[in-house]
């Protein structure tokens, strides 16, 4: 009697499950489906998030008016190359390279609100695609789709896709650097680490605070990849050198490193809303992240990315006022992916249900951020009030005590009102510079400069109960004695008042 032939049964799951990998996710690059299906899922992990992010970023992208920092971007983009280079010494070093990029972009595509925001839309779309692709590589294609979709649904992703600021580029550079690091440590080659170093350069030039991502990378390297830690350290250090040189050059001239803020309890409590767009959504992602803690090294990479930079920034902020939630936006891809890992472990039904819940949570915020005041400053609405009410001989004054020393108000009027339809800046004694952060010099003899001005517009930053109070210098007393407040408007984030000379009629 002959022995029966031995038949090998197909393996339906991971052959071995370790304590470090209880869900078998280390097999994320393999699939029980045919190779073509797996490839389609990997393509979908990039394509679906990119399409969703592109749509959410483009819808009504030009509706909100340019806010404070976007107006600085417009000013730089509208200025000459020579002025841009000179402003690197006195401007914010964290956004100087971005302003040079936008100057080149504006030379081709113009300086309209939408044109200035298109680069951010493209950068955030590419970031969403990379978020999905990286998660698909480290976990599974389905996890990649979930990670990219969660990231694209975040209101902050859409908001900063629609702002002419460097945050979208910072996000893209952070995901790119992490992706190149994963490639380099899996297949250590000089050119791969060189690519990672190049991504670090871009990251630092977009936002110097985002270099805190290297601390998270370093923690993961020392914990799980000690064999290549020296090569990583060299690449990271070389990549950070150009940014260090820029910092050294800028600080010698008194330039600002980052917006100053102390991490008070009130500021820290507002961080989840600022970071995720909706406080409840931040709570959901934090809870999901608890189920994705580093049970394996791939999840540990994301945990270090999400947790370590905020903790380090908080420690630094104890010594110098440097805390700003927007500076931590580069951690959003990590939070989104950790949430996606938890959803993938829960199964398809739970994943669809939670995604639907997230979409419902963020829907009101997505609608609001596309309103004219959706970016917290109704700048276009302010000038729409002035335009039809403007009369020949009208003047305008700005508060030297507001943030920016009146620069914000001047930029709003200069951007949205044509030169022949603007009230006269009666106190300005120098050119109306909109390409930097330096305040415009004002007339010392206020009474003489206001002589002959019957109607006066007052533009303030913030919603002021009294439009004249603390307006700066000798202006307040003179305005109170010579003028009366005829009407006040308070578009979101701003205050506009029309004052009339007491000795005349309206």
Secondary structure, 3 states (H helix, E strand, C coil): CCCCCCCCCCCCCCCCCCCCCCCCHHHCCCCCCCHHHHHHHHHHHHHHHHHHHHHHHHCCCCCCCCCHHHHHHHHHHCCCHHHHHHHCCCCECCCHHHHHHHHHHHHHHCCCHHHHHHHHHHHHHHHHHHHHHHHHHHCCHHHHHHHHHHHHHCHHHHHHHCCCCCHHHHHHHHHHHHHHHHHHHHCCCHHHHHHHHHHHHHHHHHCHHHHHHHHHHHHHHHHHCHHHHHHHHHHHHHHHHHHHHHHHHHHHCCCECCCCCCCCHHHHHHHHHHHHCCHHHHHHHHHHHHCCCCCCHHHHHHHHHHHHHHHHHHHHHCCCCCCCHHHHHHHHHHHHHHHHHHHHHHCHHHHHHHHHHHHHHHHHHHHHCCCCCCCCCCHHHHHHHHHHHCCCCCEEEECCCCCCCCHHHHHHHHHHCCHHHCCEECCECCCCCCCCCCCCCECCCHHHHHCCCCEEEEEEECCCCCCCCCCCCCHHHHHHHHEEEEEEECCCCEEEEEEEECCCCC
